[in-house]
Amino acid sequence: MLKKKKTRAGAEVPSSSLADIAFLLLVFFLVVTTIDIDTGIGLVLPPPPDPEQPPPEVRERNMLKILMNSQGQILMNDERVAVRDVQDRVINFVMNRGVDPNLSESPDKAVVSIKTDRQTLYDFYIEMLDEVRGSYREMWNAQARAEGYRDYEHYREVHGDPNDVRKGIPMNISLAEPDPGN
């Protein structure tokens, strides 16, 4: 007598808990993943001006005008300048203390105005803003060293903020709107 072979059913992987496992993995990755948030430029804007009050008068001598066009060229007081020279020029302008009649009267009266073309690249604008802010940082470091501190950060640790260095050399930066049509 011939015996019939029993056919075996194929082995199956239990998939009843697969959806639960996938859901738990999804929740795990959502919880542990950090999302990088673009914070932008940390500038504190002044309050809107009172329409009845005239703007403060700034003498032409105390205004350093920086113009940037869409090709990345820089004009400082109508003179073409390379990016690497911006910091030195800003420092010379602000720290003049009335010596040169073409530069500012004193650090507290000096204003650096940055104006761009409408097609100026955002990266170039940020680079220029960093250069100007870096020049102020250099001036603060020099002033802190003159007072016997390692640098401005060390001075701030001792005296806090606001302090006499920043009061003596305030960061007066004006961010001008591009001309319409440019």
C-alpha positions as CSV (number, residue, x, y, z in Angstrom):
1,M,0.0,0.0,0.0
2,L,1.3,3.3,-0.9
3,K,1.3,6.1,1.6
4,K,0.5,9.5,0.4
5,K,2.9,12.2,1.4
6,K,1.4,14.9,3.6
7,T,1.9,18.3,2.1
8,R,3.1,20.7,4.6
9,A,1.7,24.2,4.8
10,G,4.3,26.9,4.2
11,A,5.8,28.5,7.2
12,E,4.4,32.0,7.8
13,V,6.0,34.8,9.8
14,P,3.5,36.2,12.2
15,S,2.7,39.7,11.1
16,S,-0.1,40.6,13.6
17,S,2.3,42.8,15.6
18,L,4.2,44.3,12.6
19,A,2.0,47.3,12.5
20,D,2.5,47.9,16.3
21,I,6.3,47.6,15.9
22,A,6.3,50.1,12.9
23,F,4.2,52.5,14.9
24,L,6.5,52.3,17.9
25,L,9.6,52.9,15.7
26,L,7.9,55.9,14.1
27,V,7.1,57.4,17.5
28,F,10.7,56.7,18.7
29,F,12.3,58.5,15.8
30,L,9.9,61.4,16.1
31,V,10.8,61.9,19.7
32,V,14.6,61.6,19.4
33,T,15.0,63.5,16.2
34,T,16.0,67.2,16.6
35,I,14.8,69.6,14.0
36,D,17.2,72.4,13.2
37,I,15.3,75.7,13.2
38,D,16.7,78.5,11.2
39,T,16.9,81.5,13.6
40,G,17.9,84.2,11.2
41,I,19.8,87.4,12.2
42,G,19.8,88.4,15.8
43,L,19.0,92.1,15.5
44,V,16.9,94.1,17.8
45,L,14.9,96.6,15.8
46,P,14.1,100.0,17.2
47,P,10.5,101.0,17.8
48,P,8.7,102.7,14.9
49,P,9.5,106.4,14.8
50,D,6.9,108.9,16.0
51,P,5.5,110.5,12.8
52,E,5.4,113.9,14.5
53,Q,9.0,113.9,15.7
54,P,11.6,114.8,13.1
55,P,14.5,112.3,12.7
56,P,17.7,113.2,14.7
57,E,20.1,115.3,12.8
58,V,23.4,113.6,11.8
59,R,26.2,115.7,10.5
60,E,27.5,114.5,7.1
61,R,31.0,114.2,8.7
62,N,29.8,111.6,11.2
63,M,28.1,109.3,8.6
64,L,30.1,106.5,6.9
65,K,28.0,105.4,3.9
66,I,28.6,101.9,2.7
67,L,26.8,101.0,-0.6
68,M,26.7,97.5,-2.0
69,N,25.6,96.7,-5.5
70,S,24.4,93.4,-7.0
71,Q,27.8,92.5,-8.4
72,G,29.4,92.5,-4.9
73,Q,31.2,95.9,-5.2
74,I,31.5,98.1,-2.2
75,L,31.5,101.9,-2.1
76,M,32.5,103.6,1.2
77,N,31.8,107.4,1.0
78,D,31.9,107.1,-2.8
79,E,35.2,105.3,-2.9
80,R,35.6,101.7,-4.1
81,V,36.8,99.4,-1.4
82,A,37.6,95.6,-1.1
83,V,35.8,93.6,1.6
84,R,39.1,92.8,3.4
85,D,39.6,96.6,3.9
86,V,36.2,97.3,5.4
87,Q,37.1,96.6,9.0
88,D,40.1,98.9,9.0
89,R,38.2,101.7,7.3
90,V,35.4,101.5,9.8
91,I,37.8,101.5,12.8
92,N,39.7,104.5,11.4
93,F,36.4,106.3,10.8
94,V,34.9,105.7,14.2
95,M,38.1,106.1,16.3
96,N,39.1,109.3,14.6
97,R,38.2,111.5,17.6
98,G,38.2,114.7,15.5
99,V,41.7,114.4,14.2
100,D,40.9,114.1,10.5
101,P,38.2,116.6,9.4
102,N,36.9,114.0,6.8
103,L,36.2,111.4,9.5
104,S,33.9,111.3,12.5
105,E,34.1,113.7,15.4
106,S,33.9,111.0,18.1
107,P,33.0,107.4,18.5
108,D,29.6,108.2,20.1
109,K,28.6,110.4,17.2
110,A,29.8,108.1,14.4
111,V,27.1,106.3,12.4
112,V,27.8,103.5,9.8
113,S,25.1,103.3,7.2
114,I,24.7,100.1,5.1
115,K,22.7,100.4,2.0
116,T,22.2,97.7,-0.6
117,D,20.9,97.3,-4.1
118,R,17.6,95.3,-4.4
119,Q,19.5,92.5,-6.2
120,T,22.4,92.3,-3.7
121,L,22.9,88.7,-2.6
122,Y,21.8,88.0,1.0
123,D,25.1,86.2,1.8
124,F,27.0,89.3,0.7
125,Y,24.8,91.5,2.9
126,I,25.4,89.3,5.9
127,E,29.2,89.2,5.2
128,M,29.2,93.1,5.1
129,L,27.2,93.3,8.3
130,D,29.6,90.8,10.0
131,E,32.6,92.9,8.9
132,V,31.1,96.1,10.4
133,R,30.1,94.4,13.6
134,G,33.5,92.7,13.7
135,S,35.2,96.2,13.5
136,Y,33.2,97.3,16.6
137,R,34.3,94.1,18.4
138,E,37.9,95.0,17.5
139,M,37.5,98.5,18.9
140,W,35.9,97.1,22.1
141,N,38.8,94.6,22.5
142,A,41.3,97.4,22.0
143,Q,39.6,99.6,24.6
144,A,39.3,96.7,27.1
145,R,43.1,95.9,26.6
146,A,43.9,99.6,27.2
147,E,42.1,99.3,30.5
148,G,44.1,96.2,31.5
149,Y,41.8,93.4,30.6
150,R,42.6,90.4,28.3
151,D,39.8,91.3,25.9
152,Y,36.3,92.6,25.8
153,E,34.7,89.3,26.9
154,H,36.9,89.3,30.0
155,Y,35.9,93.0,30.6
156,R,32.2,92.0,30.3
157,E,32.7,89.1,32.8
158,V,33.9,91.7,35.4
159,H,31.6,94.7,34.6
160,G,28.5,93.1,33.0
161,D,26.4,94.7,30.3
162,P,25.8,97.6,29.6
163,N,29.2,98.9,30.4
164,D,31.5,101.9,29.8
165,V,33.3,100.4,26.8
166,R,30.0,100.1,24.9
167,K,28.8,103.4,26.1
168,G,32.1,105.1,24.9
169,I,32.0,103.2,21.5
170,P,28.3,102.5,20.8
171,M,27.5,100.3,17.8
172,N,25.6,102.9,15.6
173,I,24.7,100.9,12.5
174,S,22.0,102.2,10.2
175,L,20.5,99.6,7.8
176,A,19.1,101.7,5.0
177,E,16.3,100.6,2.7
178,P,17.3,100.0,-1.0
179,D,16.1,102.7,-3.4
180,P,12.9,101.8,-5.2
181,G,13.6,100.7,-8.8
182,N,17.1,99.5,-8.0
